[in-house]
Amino acid sequence: MKKKPEQNSRRNFVKNVGVAAAGFFIIPRHVLGRGFVAPSDKLTIAGIGAGGKGESDLAEFSKSPNANIAFLCDVDDRQAVKSRERFPKAKYYKDFREMLDKEGKSIDAVSVSTPDHTHAVAALAAIKMGKHVYVQKPMTHDIYEARILTQAAKKYKVVSQMGNQGASLDGVRKMQDWFNAGLIGDPLNIYCWTNRPVWPQGFGKPTGKEEVPKELDWNLWLGGTAYEEYHKGYVPFNWRGYPSFGTGALGDMGCHIIDPAFKTTGLGYASEVECSVVDLYQEMWTPTYHPDSFPAGSTLKFKFPGKNGKPDTFLHWMDGGLVPDRPEELGADEKMGDDGGGAIIVGTKGKMMCSTYGNDATLLPLSRSKEVNMAPVMKRVPEGHYVQWVNACIAGFGKNELSSTFDYAGPLTETILMGNLALRSWNIKDSKGNFPGRKKLLWDATNMKVTNFDEANQFVKRSYRPGYSFEL
C-alpha cells in the first residue's frame, strides 16, 4: 500500500532528529550561543593532591571555561575539604593508582600537587596512559626521575608543564629581551637567594611514634618511599625539610628564583658543584647538621661550561638568610630582591636583577631600564601559566608554546637536585673519618654520575616500595 505523504514526512522527521541527536557534538559553536563551551571542547582534569598547593592549582585551572575538574585525589580528607566543596561533582579518591585505573578513559589530563617524593611516580603513571601532565615544582625528588619524566613526556607525546608559575610572567620575558639585545653581554656570575627555609630544618627527623589521624592514610602518603612511622612534624607542611620526602629550601624555591636567570642566559647542564652549610649548635662547637635533614642554611656554586668560545658561567645559591653582596650600582636605599629572595645576573657588559618569580625585573643601575625603554619582543602570556597549559592540552602535543615544558623544566630541576646531591654528600665520612663530600663534585651529566666521589651517587636515583614502579 502506498504510504501517505504525512507518514513519509513523520518518518523523515524522526529519522533526522535521531541523526541530529547522535551527532549533537558537531553542532557549530555559534548555534549554542556566545561563551558556551561544548562538552567535547573541555579538558577533563584529575587533581592528584587536592589540598594545600593542589587546592590553589585546581582553582586556577577552573578559571578557564575549557577546564572540567572531574576527579580529585588526596590521601588526607582534611586537606581535601575545600576542593571537594569547590568541585562537588568531582569524584573523590584517596589512591591515585585506583583513580587512574578506574577512570583513565574519562581523564584527559592530570595535575600533580603532592609532596615532592610522590611527584614522579604519579606523573609517570599518568604519562604512560597518554594523559597530559602539570606537575608542581620541583618536577621530581631526584635527578634520575627528572631525566625519565623528560624522556617520557616526549615518548608518549603529552603536553607537560612544571608549576613554576613565574615562568609565564612578564618579568622573565623582559629579562630575555634585554639579554637577547646584548645589553649585559655574556653571563659570568649569577647570584640567587631565598629566605627559606620557613619550616624546621637542620634538626634531624622527629622521633617517636604517634597515632595516625583517622582522616589520613599514612601508607598512601608515604607512597613509594621507604616506610617510616607517622609524626605530626611531617604533615601537612614540614616534610619539606627532610630528604626522604622533600627537597629543602633549594627545591622549594629554586625553580622560582633560578628560573629567570636559567631561562634568560640559556643554561643547560652543570659540570661541577660545591657547597657549604650553616650548622646549628646545641653545645659549643658541636654541629647538629643531620644527613636526614637539610641544613639550616647553605651556599652552593655551580659551574656551567661556556659554549662556542663563550666564558664559563657560575651560579651561586644562598638560603637560610644568606644573601650576596649588594651590587655597587644599587643605591643604599634601593630594594634588592623581595622578602622571598631574588636573582642578579652579572655579565661582561652589565647587570640585571629581579625578585622572586622574576618580578621587579630591572637593569642596573635602576635608571638604565628607563633609558633603554625597549618594546616587548618575547611573546607574553596574558592568560597565565595555568590556562596556558589547559589551552595547550586542548590544542594537542607540539601545537602551542609553553613556558615550562619538561624539555626545559627537566634540566632546570636536575640542576637544583644536583645542589641537593652536594648538600646530602657534605656529611658523609669515608673509612678514615674524613669528609670527602666537602669538596668540589665533578658531574657527568650524560650519565648522571659524580665522577670523583662515588658515595654521592646514591642520591641520584632511589628505590621504591612494592606497589610503586618507576619504569619508562
Secondary structure, 3 states (H helix, E strand, C coil): CCCCHHHHHHHHHHHHHHHHHHCHHHCCHHHHCCCCCCHHHCEEEEEECCCCHHHHHHHHHCCCCCEEEEEEECCECCCCHHHHHHCCCCEEECCHHHHHHHHHHHCCEEEECCCHHHHHHHHHHHHCCCCEEEECCCCCCCHHHHHHHHHHHHHCCCCEEECCHHHHCHHHHHHHHHHHCCCCCCEEEEEEEECCCCCCCCCCCCCCCCCCCCCECHHHHHCCCCCCCCCCCCCCCHHHHCCCCCCHHHHHHHHHHHHHHHHHHCCCCCCEEEEEEECCEEECCEECCCCCCCCCEEEEEEEECCCCCCCCEEEEEEECCCCCCCCCCCCCCCCCCECCEEEEEEECCCEEEEEHHHCCCEEECHHHHHHHCCCCCCCCCCCHHHHHHHHHHHHCCCCCCCCCCHHHHHHHHHHHHHHHHHHHHCCCCCCCCCCCCCCCEEEECCCCEECCCHHHHHHCCCCCCCCCCCCC
